[in-house]
Amino acid sequence: MKKFFFLLLLIALVIMVAACTQESEQSEEESGSAGEEQTVENPEGTMSTEEQPYVVGTDTSYAPFEFQSGGEYTGIDIELMNAIAELQGFEIEFNPMNFDEIIPALEAGDLDIAIAGMSITEERQEIVDFSDPYFDAGLALAVTLDNTEINSLEDLEGEVVGVKNGTTGSKYLYDNRDEFGYRISSFDESPTMFAEMKNGYLDAVVEDYPVIAYAISTKDLEIKIVEERLTTEQYGIAVLKGENDELLEQINAGLQELRDNGKYDEILNKYYIP
């Protein structure tokens, strides 16, 4: 009787172990299946870094290089950057901001590229890498048409001179202030600065020659240049230093192709600068 009872107990234990093993295997299969579904499915369709557009910082108050017309961004820089992106097969989106905010935004990682009539300088090259130069520029001194008192820097003693924040023009004025004795008034945007001179709050302005020349040629400003080419400068497209070598190579390649196929000259001629 004891043997018979022991045999029944042994059979029951075997059946229980087999059942537990089967349930465990089934659970693992279900778990594995669920894990596979989580790995494959991506209902949001998240883009990879490579597929996301590069964010381009620019200053849209800087005709003829970047400005708004008919609710859209246009200008030399805008058209050049769009053409480079198309040739090199990447997407871009523009992020307008004040000029003096652009390099800090590159440093913070908020921008990938900067194109804003930005002069290549040693100081900036400590922070960013520049493309090959794409435009020759320089600073000019301008006054209103009816101003007959100011004809050069030597006439600025005691006068108020306007300049844009963060620019080479600003650096130039501060570097030479003691020599010529003028006062400096700084602005975030060139149009505001020009309006202040028109309204009599400024005696003169220092701005990049092509910007002033373009405004004069389009009759947007009743001003005149009294000293041109105070400096000789070149514009470049910027990326954060040491972080985007491949992107910079693409920009340079696209820029060269635009020169070779005539599109570069076509864009510049569209925004004629005397």
C-alpha positions, 0 to 999 in steps of 0.5 A, spaced: 500 500 500 505 504 501 509 503 495 502 504 491 501 511 494 509 513 493 508 511 486 502 515 485 505 521 489 511 520 484 507 521 478 503 527 481 510 530 482 512 529 475 506 532 472 507 538 476 514 539 474 512 538 466 506 543 467 511 548 470 516 547 465 511 548 459 508 555 462 515 557 463 517 556 456 510 559 453 511 565 458 518 566 455 516 566 448 510 571 449 515 575 453 520 575 447 515 576 442 513 582 445 520 585 446 521 584 438 515 588 437 517 594 441 524 594 438 521 594 431 515 598 431 516 606 431 509 609 431 512 616 431 517 615 425 522 619 429 527 622 424 535 620 425 540 626 426 542 625 419 535 626 416 533 632 420 534 639 417 540 643 419 538 649 423 541 656 420 542 662 424 541 668 420 540 676 421 534 678 417 535 685 418 541 685 413 539 687 406 541 685 401 544 679 404 538 677 408 531 680 409 524 679 408 520 680 402 513 678 401 513 674 408 519 670 405 526 670 407 530 672 401 537 675 399 544 673 397 546 669 403 539 666 403 539 664 396 546 661 396 545 657 402 539 654 399 543 653 393 548 649 397 543 645 400 540 643 394 546 641 391 549 637 397 543 634 398 541 636 405 535 640 408 536 646 412 531 651 416 533 658 417 532 661 424 533 669 424 536 672 430 540 678 432 547 678 429 550 678 436 546 672 438 549 668 432 555 665 435 553 664 442 547 660 439 552 656 435 556 654 441 550 652 445 548 647 440 542 651 437 545 652 430 549 648 426 550 653 421 551 661 420 550 665 414 549 673 416 554 677 412 559 675 417 566 677 416 572 672 417 576 675 423 581 671 428 577 673 434 571 669 431 576 663 428 577 661 435 570 659 436 568 657 429 570 654 423 569 658 416 568 656 409 572 659 403 570 666 403 564 668 398 564 675 398 569 681 399 566 687 404 569 692 408 566 698 413 564 705 410 562 711 414 555 714 412 551 720 413 545 724 411 544 727 404 544 734 407 550 733 412 555 737 409 559 737 416 562 730 416 566 728 410 571 723 414 573 720 421 577 726 422 570 730 423 567 726 428 570 729 434 564 730 439 559 727 434 554 720 435 556 715 431 551 709 430 553 701 429 550 694 430 552 690 436 557 684 435 560 687 428 567 688 426 564 695 425 563 696 433 570 693 434 573 698 429 569 704 432 571 702 439 578 701 437 579 708 434 574 712 439 580 715 443 583 717 437 577 721 433 573 723 440 566 720 437 561 717 442 558 710 440 551 708 440 549 701 439 543 697 435 541 690 434 538 692 427 541 696 422 534 699 419 533 702 426 540 705 426 539 708 420 532 711 422 535 714 428 540 717 423 534 720 419 531 722 425 537 726 427 539 722 433 545 720 430 550 724 426 553 718 422 553 711 422 559 705 420 556 699 417 558 694 411 559 698 405 555 693 401 549 694 406 549 702 405 551 701 398 545 697 396 540 701 400 542 707 397 541 704 390 534 702 392 532 709 394 531 706 401 535 711 405 537 718 403 544 717 405 551 718 402 558 715 404 563 719 406 568 714 407 568 707 404 573 701 405 575 703 412 577 696 412 578 690 407 574 684 410 571 677 407 564 674 409 564 666 410 559 661 412 561 659 419 560 652 423 562 650 430 570 650 431 572 642 430 565 639 430 563 639 423 568 638 418 564 634 414 559 639 413 564 644 412 567 640 406 560 640 403 559 647 404 565 649 400 564 644 395 557 647 394 560 654 394 565 652 389 560 648 384 555 655 384 561 659 382 563 654 377 556 653 374 555 661 374 549 660 379 553 664 384 554 670 379 547 670 378 545 671 385 550 676 386 547 680 380 540 679 382 542 684 388 546 689 384 551 692 389 554 698 386 
